[in-house]
Amino acid sequence: MDSLEDEVDDEVQVEKRTSSPDIRIGQGRERANALEDSECTTSTN
């Protein structure tokens, strides 16, 4: 039963993430892209 409860908790967390404003999602994507760019630059240098 604990595993089922954990799955429900995960679904609730996902709903909270998706219900967040689009601005936050946009900022998150920009940050992710910035991190990827920095990783690429550090790996090539």
SULNORBEL-V169119 format. One record per residue. N is the residue number from 1. RES is the residue in three letters. PSI is psi in whole degrees, 0 to 359 (999 if undefined). Layout:
n = <N;N>
res = <RES;RES>
psi = <PSI;PSI>
This chain:
n = <1;2;3;4;5;6;7;8;9;10;11;12;13;14;15;16;17;18;19;20;21;22;23;24;25;26;27;28;29;30;31;32;33;34;35;36;37;38;39;40;41;42;43;44;45>
res = <MET;ASP;SER;LEU;GLU;ASP;GLU;VAL;ASP;ASP;GLU;VAL;GLN;VAL;GLU;LYS;ARG;THR;SER;SER;PRO;ASP;ILE;ARG;ILE;GLY;GLN;GLY;ARG;GLU;ARG;ALA;ASN;ALA;LEU;GLU;ASP;SER;GLU;CYS;THR;THR;SER;THR;ASN>
psi = <327;321;321;319;320;318;318;317;318;317;319;317;319;318;320;318;314;333;353;154;151;331;316;318;317;316;320;319;319;318;317;316;319;319;317;317;315;320;320;316;319;325;324;327;999>
